[in-house]
Amino acid sequence: MSSPPASPPKASAQILVVDDEPDLRTLYELTLLREGYRVEAAGSVAEATERLDAQRFDAVITDMRLPDGLGMEILQRLQQQQRPERCVVMTAYGSAENAVEALKAGAFDYLTKPVDLKQFRAVVASAVQEQGAASRVVQAAPGTAPKVTPANTQGNAALERLVGDSEPMRLVKARIVKVARGMAPVLVRGESGTGKELVARAVHACSQRGEGPFVAVNCGAIPENLLEAEFFGARKGSYTGSAQDRDGYFQAARGGTLFLDEIGDLPLAMQSKLLRAIQERSVRPIGSTQEDAVDVRIVSATHKDLQADVQAGRFRQDLFYRLNVIELMLPPLRERREDLPALCHALLTRIAHDAGLPVPSLSAQVLRVLSEHPLHGNVRELENLLHRAVALSEGSELQLDLDAGDSRPGALTALSPGPTRDSRPLDLPTPPSAPVAPLADTPGIPSDLQGYLDQKEREILVRALHETGFNRTAAANRLGLSLRQIRYRIDRLGIATPAGDDA
């Protein structure tokens, strides 16, 4: 979805408008001429092809249905010839499938007829800006992933935070830069702990929206009765305690990117409202009679198999196809173990800096142990292991031991992700619990039942969190809880968890 330009339009940009209705074609021409563009017009696929053969343009705006074919043919021609023009497709109202098809085929953006002229001007300005800020592609050796770098330093910095130069990670980074050029919705998929939010931030930073806001929303952490107000905003007095107008996430992300993490956790009723907001590019705050136009790009993420959820009726099929226009699949850490040295160095540097400690040295033995560990929790589990190792190590060299039976001073004792029966008590900080004392005449029966139950529940939750690499979603699944339920219990019991451990 397009944004208003952050700077004036590219000087004397050349636009090709393709529409078979003379009145509409004239309206579009006049609108663009007033914006300072040079405009050529065509009424059919054949005429558009002639114009494209004769000269280059900065952007092409084409209707989907034309007398001698479809606007998709023009788009496909631009793609096949690897031409630089950004193509914006206009579709009839309600033709969501056509819009999605066009975005998948490489369209920069789409407009729904009848076209709103304000939105029309914004889309064209974005297309022209983006055409002038193409990414640089560095040719790689045959059989390897190309190195693609964004034109802005902010994008480069975001890509550098995705640590690793393995083949899978180079492919991911190249795809990030490629998809950042358009406005198509992106679905980031991958196991918990692989860094999906970092990828979403990189897509945002590499795009022309990088100077705009990036609003991250954890869809599983919002109580169901507050979802609509949080997403779409509310007007003063619309509900008890609403003392003033407040914006929702869509309004807060105007001109930028809205990142919907754990999109699979949204209830079906909210999925329907979200679909309408994405399709219509407008939201209605609670208590308002008018809709607010919103200008956001949607990037969503999930560790779930949404296609299976669609088949099971837990996720709307139309919303799935609207969000999954472009898919970015993150590899698990076990498929890129050659990145472990760089990852460990980056994580240890940050952990030591935050703790005000010198960065410990990483021995070949420690790297070998880590490389043989399953690391089911991916980068998040690796970070947790290194956190504990830094806290428990003595001397300048990192001491790491993944053998649960090793109790040497300074060694890290960590359980494997699978359940065990003979595991030792976990070395994790827990808040003091209420004293529990059995009755003198009835051994084993606590005098404070609630305190006793809280203590046992805390022990079980801490063990489940530890065994899943502090992945809350995996721990909740293991215990038969929902993500909301386990978050509530963690907060109620005051269980200390590493920062950024949400799945």
C-alpha positions, 0 to 999 in steps of 0.5 A, spaced: 500 500 500 502 506 497 505 512 501 505 520 500 512 522 497 517 524 503 520 529 497 517 532 491 516 528 485 521 526 481 522 532 476 519 531 469 517 524 470 514 520 464 507 516 466 504 512 461 496 511 462 492 505 459 485 506 460 479 504 454 474 510 457 476 516 454 473 520 460 477 517 465 483 517 461 482 525 460 481 525 468 487 521 470 492 525 464 489 532 467 491 530 474 498 527 473 499 534 469 497 538 475 502 534 479 508 536 474 508 529 470 509 528 463 503 524 460 502 519 455 496 515 454 493 509 450 486 505 450 488 498 449 494 493 450 496 494 442 497 502 443 500 501 450 505 496 447 507 501 441 508 506 446 513 502 450 517 500 444 518 507 442 520 510 449 522 508 457 517 511 462 518 512 470 511 508 471 505 505 468 498 505 470 493 500 467 486 498 467 485 491 468 480 490 463 482 493 456 478 492 449 484 487 446 486 484 452 488 484 460 492 489 463 496 483 466 499 482 459 502 489 459 505 487 466 508 481 464 511 484 458 515 489 463 517 483 467 519 479 461 523 484 458 526 486 465 524 493 464 525 498 470 518 501 470 513 500 476 506 498 474 500 500 478 494 496 476 487 498 476 481 493 478 474 494 479 471 494 485 470 488 489 475 484 484 480 482 490 482 476 486 485 481 481 489 485 485 492 479 489 494 476 482 497 483 479 501 483 486 503 476 485 505 478 478 510 483 480 505 490 480 508 495 484 501 497 487 493 497 485 488 501 485 480 500 486 475 503 481 472 508 482 479 511 483 480 516 489 484 521 486 488 523 492 490 516 493 491 516 485 496 521 486 500 518 492 500 511 489 503 514 482 508 519 487 510 512 490 512 508 484 516 514 481 520 515 487 521 507 488 523 507 480 528 512 482 531 508 488 532 502 485 537 497 489 543 495 487 544 488 485 551 485 485 553 479 481 555 473 485 558 466 482 554 461 478 550 457 483 550 462 489 545 467 491 546 474 488 548 479 493 543 485 493 544 491 497 538 497 498 540 504 496 539 507 503 544 506 509 538 504 514 536 498 509 543 496 510 544 496 517 537 492 518 540 487 513 546 487 517 542 485 524 540 479 520 547 475 522 549 470 517 552 469 510 550 462 509 547 461 502 540 460 506 541 467 509 543 470 503 537 468 499 533 471 505 536 478 504 536 478 497 529 476 497 528 482 502 531 487 498 527 485 492 520 485 495 521 491 499 521 495 492 513 494 492 507 495 496 505 487 496 503 484 503 508 480 505 507 473 510 514 471 514 514 464 516 518 460 520 519 456 526 519 460 533 526 464 535 528 464 527 528 472 527 521 474 524 520 481 526 528 482 524 526 480 517 519 485 518 524 490 520 528 489 514 523 489 509 521 496 512 527 499 512 529 497 505 523 500 502 521 507 501 517 507 507 523 506 511 523 513 514 515 512 516 513 508 522 514 501 524 508 499 528 509 491 531 503 488 534 503 481 537 496 479 535 496 473 540 497 478 546 491 483 546 485 481 549 479 479 544 474 484 547 480 490 546 482 488 539 477 492 535 479 498 539 487 497 539 487 496 531 482 501 529 482 506 534 476 509 538 472 516 539 471 519 546 465 516 550 465 510 545 466 505 551 466 506 559 473 509 560 474 512 553 476 519 555 478 522 549 479 520 541 485 515 540 488 512 534 489 505 533 495 501 530 492 502 523 492 510 524 499 510 528 502 506 522 500 511 517 506 512 511 509 506 514 509 499 515 504 495 520 507 488 522 502 483 525 506 478 529 502 471 530 497 473 525 494 466 526 492 467 533 487 472 531 479 470 532 475 469 526 471 475 527 477 480 528 480 476 521 473 479 517 474 486 520 482 486 518 480 483 511 476 489 510 481 494 512 486 491 508 482 491 502 478 498 503 484 501 505 480 504 511 478 503 518 472 505 522 474 507 529 469 505 535 464 510 536 465 513 529 460 514 523 466 516 518 471 511 516 479 514 516 483 512 510 489 509 512 496 508 508 500 502 511 504 496 508 502 490 511 507 485 513 505 479 517 508 473 521 507 466 524 510 460 526 503 456 524 501 452 518 496 457 516 494 453 510 492 447 515 488 452 519 484 454 513 482 447 511 481 446 519 476 452 519 481 456 524 483 461 519 479 465 513 481 463 506 480 470 503 485 473 509 490 468 508 490 469 500 490 477 501 496 476 506 500 471 503 501 475 496 509 474 497 512 469 502 518 469 506 521 463 509 526 463 514 530 457 515 531 454 522 538 455 525 539 447 524 539 448 516 545 454 517 550 452 522 555 455 519 552 462 521 554 459 528 560 463 529 558 470 527 551 469 531 555 467 537 560 473 536 554 478 535 550 475 541 555 475 546 558 482 544 551 485 545 550 480 552 556 483 555 555 490 553 548 490 556 551 487 562 557 491 563 562 486 562 568 484 557 566 480 551 568 473 553 572 469 548 569 463 544 573 457 544 573 452 538 570 447 543 564 451 545 563 452 538 563 444 537 558 443 543 553 448 540 554 445 533 552 439 536 546 441 540 539 440 537 537 448 538 530 447 537 529 454 539 533 457 534 536 463 535 532 465 541 535 458 544 542 460 543 541 467 546 538 464 552 544 459 553 549 464 552 546 469 557 546 463 562 553 462 560 556 469 561 552 469 567 555 463 570 562 463 567 568 465 571 574 468 567 575 471 560 573 464 556 566 462 556 564 456 559 559 452 556 556 445 558 550 442 555 551 435 559 545 436 564 549 431 569 555 436 569 555 440 576 562 443 575 563 450 578 562 455 572 559 450 567 553 451 564 547 446 565 542 446 560 537 441 559 535 439 552 529 441 549 525 434 550 522 432 556 526 429 562 524 425 568 530 426 572 532 433 571 535 437 576 532 443 579 533 449 574 537 455 576 533 460 574 531 466 579 524 466 581 520 471 586 519 468 593 513 464 594 508 464 600 511 460 606 508 453 605 508 448 612 504 442 612 500 441 618 503 437 624 498 432 625 497 431 617 504 430 614 504 432 607 498 437 607 499 444 606 497 449 611 497 455 605 494 451 599 494 457 594 501 458 596 503 451 595 499 450 588 502 457 586 509 454 587 508 448 584 505 451 578 511 456 577 516 450 577 512 446 572 512 453 568 519 454 569 521 447 567 516 447 560 519 454 558 526 452 559 525 445 556 523 449 550 528 455 550 523 460 553 519 459 547 512 461 550 508 458 544 511 451 544 511 451 552 503 453 552 502 447 547 506 442 551 502 444 557 495 444 553 494 452 554 493 458 549 498 463 548 494 468 552 493 463 558 501 462 559 502 469 558 497 471 564 500 465 568 507 468 567 505 475 569 501 472 575 507 468 578 512 473 576 516 468 573 523 472 570 524 470 563 529 473 558 527 479 554 524 478 547 522 471 549 515 472 545 514 466 540 
